[in-house]
Amino acid sequence: MELSSWIVFAFALGMLARPLGLPPLVGYLAAGFTLAVLGETGDDTLAAIAHYGVLLLLFTVGLKLRLRNFLQPENWGGGTIHLFLTCLLFAPSLYYTGHMDLGTSVLVAVAFGFSSTVIAAKILEERRELRAFHGRVAVGILVFQDVIAVAMIAYVAGAAPSPWVLALAALPLARPLLHRLLHLSGHDELLVLCGLLLAIVAGGHGFGAVGLSPELGALVLGALLADHPKAKELADSLWALKEVFLVGFFLQIGMAGAPDLRAAVYAVVLVMALPLKALLFFVIMLHFGLRARSSFLASLSLATYSEFGLIVTDLAVRHGLLAPDWLSLFAIAVALSFALAAPVNRYAHALFERYAPVLESLESKRRHPDDEPVSLGQAHILIMGMGRIGTGAYDFLSARGERVVGLDSDPGKVARQLAQHRRVLYADAEDPGFWGRLEIGEIDAVLLALPDPQANQIAALHLRRRGFGGPIGAAARHKDEEAAIVDAGADMTFNVYDEAGVGFAEHVWERLHERRNGPVVEPT
């Protein structure tokens, strides 16, 4: 078959997944398995599309991250402990029942311990929780796992990184140049090409050329640009390309091997072990002082098998360390874990609320600093979103003696606001965990100036659920947005474009009035 036929299969089964309440990616996986049964194995074109989809996904994830988050103990410490415990649980049974030597048993057990970076990132992105604390922890652990996976791939393949890998230590010094390049790219198709250049060429091929993972390269390049003002615009411009290319990735996973009965049975056994994998993550995160909610949500997003594990397995088969049927077995387990992860994570918050009393009783008395309650002090007015609109409102109210506090989800913006002597705290309104930690205190009124209309709706909804009875005003850009925000609980909305037009006309009218009649004298 040709690529056009594969597109038809992917579209048809993706459409069939929707009425069942499943995300389209489950349909794409099913399309891949169907094509595998029909004898299709993919080709270089599909492999390239799949590879580019993964690189673009990880690049856009990097655009929303901060490199310092990866150095947190819960990331590298939690990842290390989880892989160690996974080896203790799986390696002995693989050694005695899988007809493997000890080294190969450990290798496969570690491969089982990896979680899917692609699926976790996609789940967190769709739930708008990449910047939430549990999202940052999950991605930090995934990056740590990716580094271990790169080392394992090099070991199995018998290859070592190039000496030129040391040159990558100078990458942070190139950040001003990368920022300048992004600035010069404008806002149109050149911006999209700039994103492709950085994600695929600089990150993917650049890291691959020195013997490192292209996926890791794309993530790092994105993270280097995360504090640039155009980072969100770049991520939005790449969104459609990323989604289309990722269809190729899911098709490729499904085509990795036509399932036979024996492989399917063993794959189901592996999938049945996923709750244990999630439980290990949950207990480890509690140990690092995370709240039960953060630990639960992060653990569910990590409860999959990994595409990196599949790569390690493929290399082990090609080098004679594993029997060929292990590849199809693990491919089925990976695909099934993907298919289960999406619907389970869709109801993650509802599941936590159901079992919250039991889960919260397991929390450690020691609390992680980023998971502490958020106190607004003695402020009377809260502004959520400290962009131009929020900053203007803050300055106006402060100049009139009001006690104001601002919240924003961009750490760089928070730092700049603090440097200008405004009281602004880091918080993400789209993080459900934040609302559980927020202490409203003496707040009398709230202004919602978040750039995303859905975020304004979420904030208004959560404020009313928390029992806040004061006035809530929200900025909006379109009429349909205003109705949705009011339905969510806001008392009033202000159309940014309408208000900007009135303000613009007012300034021109004042200047015209001065030319005609002289300066306006304010009454005393």
C-alpha positions, 0 to 999 in steps of 0.5 A: 500500500501507499502512504495515501492508503495508510492515511485513509486507515488512520482517519477512518479508525480515528473517527471510529474511536471518538464515539467510543469516548476514546482519543483518536490516537487509539484509533491510529494504533488500531490502524497500525495493527490492522495494517500489520495484519495485512502485511504492511511494515511501513517504509522510510517515509513513514519512519521519517514522519514519525521521527519528526513528529516525536521531535516536534512534540518534545521541542514544544514540550521544551518550550514550556519548561525550565532546565533548572527543573530537571536538577530537582531531587524528585526528578533524578532521585525519583527516576533512579529509585524507580528504575532500581526497584523495577529491576529488583522486581522484574530481572529475577523472573526474566532471568529464570523464566525468560532464558536470558543471562543476567545482563540481558535480564537487567537490560530488559527490566530497565526497558520495562521501567521507562515511561513514554515521553510522547504519551505523557507529554501529550496527555499533560499538554491536552490537560494544560498541565505541563506547567503544573507542579505534577507535570513538571515532575513527570517530565523531569523524570522522563528526561532523566529516563531518556538520558539513561535510555541513550546510554543503554542504546549506546551500550547495546549498539556498541557505540560511544558518543563522539568526542564532539559531544563535549561541545554541547556543554557550550549550548547555554552560551548560544542562547542569545544567538538562538533568541535573536534568531527567533526574534528575526523570524517574525510571525508568519511561515518563517517562524514555522521554518525556524521551529523546524530548523531548531527542532529537527536540524539543530536538536535532532540531527545535531545531537544525533551527529555526536552520538546522543539521542535526537529526541533529547536534543529537540527537548533541550533546544526547546528548553533553551528558548523557554524564556523567550517572549515568543516561545508560546507563539512558536509552540502554537505555530508548530501545533498542527504540523506536530499533530499530523506527524504524530499520526505517523508515530502511532501508525509505526508503533502499530505496524511494529509487529502483527500480534499472534496469540502467544505474544498478545497473552504475554503483552496483556500480562505486562499491561496488568503490571502497569498499576504496580508501576504507577504505585511505585511512582506514587510511593516514591513521590510521597517520599519526596514530600509531594502531596497525594494529588500531585503524586497521583496525577504524575504517577498516572501520566507515567503509567505506560511503557516507552517507545525508548524501551521498544528501541532498546528491545529492537537493538537487543533483538538485532544483536542477538541478545533477545529472541525476535518474538520479544519485539512484537510482544513488547510492541503490543504491550507498548501499544496497549499501554498507550491505548489505556493511558488516554482514557484513564488519565482523562478521568484522573482528577475524578479518580483522585477525588473519589479516593482522596481521603485514603490517598491523602492519609498516606502523605508525608509530614514533610512538604515539598516547597513547590507544593505548599499552600499559596497565601495571598497575604492581606491583599484585597484585589487579586489579578490573575495574568500579569501581561500588559492588561494585568500589569496596567490594572495592577498599576492603576489600582495600586496608585489608588491605594488598593492592596493588590497581588498578581499571579502568573504562570511564567516564572520569567515574567514573575521575576521581571514583575518582582524586579519592578517592585510589584507583588506577583506570585507564581501560580498556574490557574489551569492547574487543578492542584493550585486551587486546592492550595490557594488560600483566598484570605481577604480578597474582595475582588478578582480580575482575570487577565489570562491570555487564554480564554479557557483559562479565564473560564477555569479560574472563574469556575474554581473561584466560585466552587471555592465559595468566593462571593466577590465580583469577578471581572474578566478580559476577553477578545471575542463576544463568544468568549464573554458569554462562556466566561460569564457562564463560568461565574464571572460578573462582568467582562471587558472586550479588549478590542472594544476597550482599546478602540475607545481608549485610542479614540479618547487619546486622539480626541484629547489631542484634537481638543487641545489643538482647537481649544487649548489644554483641558483644565481639570476642575479643582 
